[in-house]
Amino acid sequence: MDALRLVALVAASAVIAGAARRTPVPAPLLLVAAGLAASYVPGVPDYTLDPHVVLPLILPPLLYTAAVESSYLDLRANVRPVALLSVGYVLFATVAVGWLAYVLVPDLPLTAALVLGAVIAPPDAVAATAIARKLGLPHRITTILQGESLVNDATAITAYRVALAAAVGEGIGWAGGVGEFVLAAVGGVGVGLVLMVPIHWLRLHLRDSLLQNTLSLLIPFTAYAAAEEVGASGVLAVVVVGLFLGHRAWQVDFATRLQEEAVWKMVAFILESAVFALIGLQLPYVVQGLGRYGVGEAAGYAVGVFAAVVLVRFVWVYPATFLPRWLSARVREREPGVDWRAPLVVGWAGMRGVVSLAIAFSIPLAVDGEEFPARNLVLFLTFTTVIGTLVVQGLTLPPLIRLLKLPGRDRYAETLAEAQAQSEASRAAEERLDALLADERNALPQPLADRLRTVLDRRRNAVWERLGAVNETTGETADDTYRRLSREMIEAEREVFVRLRDERRIDDEMMRVLLRRLDLEEAAAYREETDG
């Protein structure tokens, strides 16, 4: 697609996704509907994607963003359920859904059916984890869903490549498929382990935040390309590097962290919005290319595949949850209090999304001069499965969670732990400040020394104040009121700086310096408020 069409796609999808935030309808559904409607508007250009560039361009940044924001320690603590879902379930779903599709659809080759199974096997937990956090689900369920979405992509893509090799007649057998899978997994992890330390070292030694963020944008593509070059899993390489860098992000300077967070949120937002818009734009052309499969007939197959996807997840989730507990006393001791409700939520949270679409787009148009068998039907069934899970499961997951009345996160205990951690950190900072001020080389006028102590006291007391009583008139805690008044004061200063610039009493460069100081103060206050 040319530059103008690309700009139009990104701009339109961003506007629609932004508007969706003001409605109860999930953004992916609005984007798909808008793309579908736009595809029938005269003059709207055709949008097609080169299958060879979809995976290396779309997946790496999305996976890197998710990995950086994940917790390595939480994933390690839940490695068993995460592995059962991200590896075991994806392989099971690939075979089970593929076989069911083979039985359901006449004349669909088994190899093409397995390609379909691999394409729609990995759930995309972005929407599910957002709902889980919003509704206060137990932290462990949220971690498991997030961890599953990180690793299942690598499993699905490797399974897809094995099935694709069989579909194009490369003669790969079960033993060869298992060997390729193991090689890709081990190689991907290995490449990630090799790259993560030198990349982190480079990030620490680049003192310019702009250079650091430029490097940040290159990291996922570099890791993916390096792994793919040696026949390993680029997805796993990206995830390993992202987890390590996210775990060590505290060692990078604050300016880089602030910029990185904003940049990667924007990148993920644009990519996800554009891909969902492309579903709607592509769907009419996929339907037109169904060939001997009529629209009504294909729709019937779509319902069957959707039902198979939902059923197969529950067939795996419940035994994977309870069998290890029945077989191992150690698991029962480490993970007590699990009932039927948690696996029900995990099972119903299996919405498909961007990853399935990206893999589906990468299916080759032709193999050795001949069309890939039933390619458009596979694409159609992928699209309908993604849309079906987003509509049916995405819209019903929040009321299901409320109906089950799962024990939510203990906000009071979390705030208390935060307050205790801040108190301990403030005590260490106060000791460091006393030691520094005792050195004559660090002599400060008393007002400045007092200001340092005041800031320290403010941080120490802020979290404790959230545990206290609220203002009867406003419903705010003292900490909330402090932040609100602080923002009002900052806004008053900002207006003065702009007025002075307009009166030519200061120039634009000075105004930007002064405004940046205020922006950092306001950003800190806003971050405390949203985290709290």
Summary of the structure (lengths in Angstrom):
residues: 532
radius of gyration: 26.3
end to end distance: 44.3
largest distance: 87.2
contacts: 1711
relative contact order: 0.11
helix: 79%
strand: 1%
